[in-house]
Amino acid sequence: MGPRQKQLLKEIVESYIKTAKPIGSKALCIKFKCSSATIRNEMVALENLGLITKTHLSSGRVPSEKGYRYYVENLMVPKELSGDDMLKLQTIFHNNSLQVNDAISKCVEIISEITNYTSVVLGKSSKDNLLSQLSIIPITENKIVALVCTNKGFVENKQFTIPKDISINEVVKTSEMINKMLIGTPVNEISSRMEFEIKPIIAKKIKQYEAVYNIFYDAFNDFTKSNIIFGGKTNILKQPEYDDINEVKKIVEKLEDETLVSRIETKEKGINIYIGDETEFDPNVTIIKTHYNIDGEEGTIAIVGPKRMEYDKVVGLLNYIEKELNGEKDD
């Protein structure tokens, strides 16, 4: 592409991002101070390259997925955060009383507020988290909460209903045995040790040992699953792309599907942009995400929005967050 075609594509993309309306040759003639014939020829060239496309509603053009991809890789310049937005995030990241997972949970709320898109964190406890305490808290005669804590301050709690033929005392005794045998065990090894070391012992001592064993197995198993936290879950529905009730239903169902949302997780470093079909989540969205691994906690921060996303703003925001998480400071 020539310089004018690049600038033309940049204008078409950024105009559509801002207005959600196709842009016609007349507006581009005024912007570029060119004749309508020149603009039309350049737009035909961009269309032939597969970078823009006509809509069925008007003669204007909108970016294609290929056009968005070219834009983010060659034309986009990440935006600097405003001072107010920096302050909101610094308040979280510089709060030494917050654990990493708590700071990141609060961070997604700020991300959604700044971008007006849906943000999601898929967090995981890293293998260097060691079990430090298992507690059983009775709530009623047949309900308990199992509270699992690690040496990194990661806490998981789960409520269980105890079958009538099992006493809470048996559950408490089992928790004491687990504490005695498993404290200091990496969390990713607990399930295996539960199966081969704990289960045979409680099988000899507790009549309904399977039910008791399952309570603790389920509590520990939550550590190996992605912990999904949303910010602004309904923000994406505010976009013009979701004026159609059928589109609303589709995206809501997908956001409620934990298996599908878990696929957003990434191990790739840096800021990664997936557009439309590249997302493997929904062909009408863009997902921009980054991986973090700090003090034994790792996971993915992702922002989900329409393909008509403010890429420069979102990339600038995630660049800043990544620097903060890694302890990097600007000169």
N, C-alpha and C positions, 0 to 999 in steps of 0.2 A: 504493500500500500504506500501511496505517496503521503507527504505530510498533511495535505488538505483532507484526504480521506480519513486519516487517523483522527484529526481534529473533529471531523464531521461525525465519525463513529462515537467519539467521546461525548460530543454534544447530544447525540441521539440517546445514548445510554443515560447520561446524567439528567437530561430533561425528563425521560420516562421514569427514572427513579423518583424524581421530585414531584411529578404531576400525575403519574399513572395514566397519562394520555399519549396516544401516538403523536409523533411530530411530523408535520407536513413540510413540503419544500418551500412554501411561502415564508414560514417563520425562519427557516434556515437561510433563505436568501438575504433576509434582513440582517441576521446574525453575522453571516460571512461576507456580506456586501458583494454577492455574486449574482449573475443572471439566473433565472429559473432553469434555463436549459443546462447550465453548468452543474447546478445542484442536482437536477434530475439525473444527469449522466453519472455523477459521482455516487448517487444513491443506488442506481442500477448496478454499478460496479460492486458496491458493498453487498447488495442483495445477491449478486452472482457468486460472491465469495462465501455466502451463507452466514454473514454477520448480522444482517438485519432482515426483517420480513414484514410483509404487509399484514394488516389485520383485516378481518372480515367486516369490521364495523366502519372503517374509513379508508381513505387512500394514504393515510399516514403510515409511518414505519415504526416498528418497535425492535429492540435487540433480540436476537436469537440466543440460545444457550452458548453457541460458539462465539457470538458477539460479546456476551458477558465475560466469557473466558478470556478472550483477547483483551478486553478492557482491564480486567483485574491483573493480568500478567504483564501488560505493556503500557497502559495509559493511566491507571489509577495511582494517585499519590495519597498514602494514608494521612488522615487528619489528626492533628494534635488535639488532645483533650482540652477542654476549657478548664480554667482554674477551679471553678465550682465542682466540676466532675472529679478532678484530681483529688480535691479535698475530701469528697465523700468516700473515695476508695482508700485514701491514706488513713482516714479515721479508723478503718477496719484493719488494714494491713499493719499499721503501727501500734495496734492495741495488743500489747504483750500478754494480756490476761486471756486472750482468746487462743484456743487450740486451732491448729491448721484447718481441721474439717469444719469447725464453727465459723472461722473467718471466711472460708470459701462459700459456705452456705449463705452467709450474709451478703457476700459479694454478688451472688446471682440476682438478688433483689435489686441491687444498685445497677447492675448491667441492664436489667429489664427496664428500669426507670429511665436510664440514659438513652437506650436505643429504641424503646417502645416495641421491641420484639420479644419473643419467648426465649428464655435462657434456661439451660439445664446443666446440672453437674452430675456426672456419673463417677462417684467416688468409690475407692476401694482401699481397704486396709492392706498395707504392704506386708510382705512376709516377715519383715523384721519387727513387727508388732508381736510382743510376747504376752501371753495370758498373765494378768496380775491378780485377778479376783473374779470369782463367780459367786453371786449372791442370789438367794431366793427370798422374795418379799411376798408374804401372804397378803391377799387383798380381802378375800372372803373365805368361807369354808372350803370352797372348791375352785377358787381362782388364785393364781400366783403371777408374779412378774419375775422372770429370770433376767438378771442384770449382769452383763459381761463387760469387764474392763480390761484394757491393755496397759502396758507400761508407757505407751505414748499418749495416754489420755483418751484413747478412742473408746466410746461407750456404746453398747448396743443393748436395747431392752426389748423383751417380747412377753406378751401376756398369754397365759395358757389357762384353759379350764381343765381341772383334774377330774378324771373319771371317779365315780362314786366308790368304787372298790379299791381306790388307792388313797392312802393317807398322806397328808402334807409332810408328816414326819419322815416317811420313806424318801420323799423327794429331797428334803433337806439333808438327810444322811448321804444320799447320792452326791449332792453338791459338795458336801464336806470331803468325800472321797476324791472327787474330781479336783478340788483345790489342793488336796494333799499330793496327788499324783501328777497333775498337769500344769501347775503354776510354773511359768518360765518357758512354756512350750510355744513355739511360733504358731500363730493362728492358723496358718495354712496346713499345719500338721495335726491339728486337734481332731478333726473328723476321723482320720486314720487311727489315731491312738484311742479314741473313744470306741471304735469298732473292735480293735484287737486287744485292748488292755482293760478298759472299763467295763464293757458289756459282759465279758465272761465272769467278772467278779460279781456284778449285781444280779446276774442270772442265778447265782447260787444263793443270794441273800434276800431277793425280793420276788414275790410271787408274780406280780404283774410287771416284770422287769422290762418287757418290750415297750409298754406305754411310758414308763418312767424314762427309759433310754431315749425314746423319740423326743421327749420334751427337751432334753439337753442337746441332742443332735440337731434339732431344728434351731435352737438358740444359737449354737455355734455356726451353723451353716449360713446364717445371715451375714457372717463376716466375709464369706467367699462370693457373695452376690454383690452386684453393683448397687450402691446406695443412690437412688435417683432423687434428685431435688430439683424442682422447677421454680423458676421465677417468671412472673407474668405469663402464666400458662395460656391465658386467653388473649394475650396481646396480639398474636398473629391473626385472630379473628377480626381485629379492627381494620385490617388491610382491605382495600377495595377488591382484591382477588377473591375474598370470601363473602361477597354479597349474595352469592348463590348458596341456598340452604343445603344443596347436595354436597357442595365443596366443604361447607362447614362440618357436615356429618363425617365426611371422609377424614379430614384432618383431626377432628376431635377423637375419633376412634383410634387413629394411629398414635396420638399423644397418650392415650389411655393404655396402649398395648406395651407393657413393660419389656417384653421380649424384643419388640421392634425398636423401642427407644434405646435399649441396651446396645444395639448395633451401632449407635452413634459413637460409642467409645472408640478412642484412638490411642495408639502408642507412639504416633509420629510426633517428632519435635517440631517446634515452630508453629506458625499460624497456617492452617490448612483450609482451603476453600473448596467446597463441593457444591456444584450447581445442578439443579434439576435431577436428571436421571443418575448423575454421579453420586448423589446422596444415598442411594439405595434405601431411602426412607419415603420420599414422596417426589414425584416428577415436577411439582409446582413450587418447590421450596429451594432455598439455599441454606446450607449449614456451614458455618465457619467455626472451627474448633481448634483447641490446643490441649496438649497433654501436660500435666504437672506431676512432679514427684518431689515432695518436700517433707523432711523429717519423718520418713516412714509412711507418709500418706500419699497415695497417688490416685489419679483419676483424669477425667476429661471435663473441660469447660467448653460448652458449645452454645452458639446463638443460632436460633432457627427463625427464619423470616421468608418473605416472598423472594422469588428470583430478582425482583426489582428492589433489592436490598441496598441500603446505603453502605456499600462495601468500604469506602474510604473511612467512614466513621467507625464501623465495627472493627476493621483491621487495626486502626489506630488505638482503639480501646483495648483490644486483646494484646497488642504489642506492649502497651503500658502495664497491663495486669501481669503479663509474663515477666517483665522486668522487675516488678515489685515482688512477685513470688520467688524469683531467683536472686533477690537482693541486689539487683543491678541499679546503679544510680547514673542519671545523666550528668555529663560534664557541665 
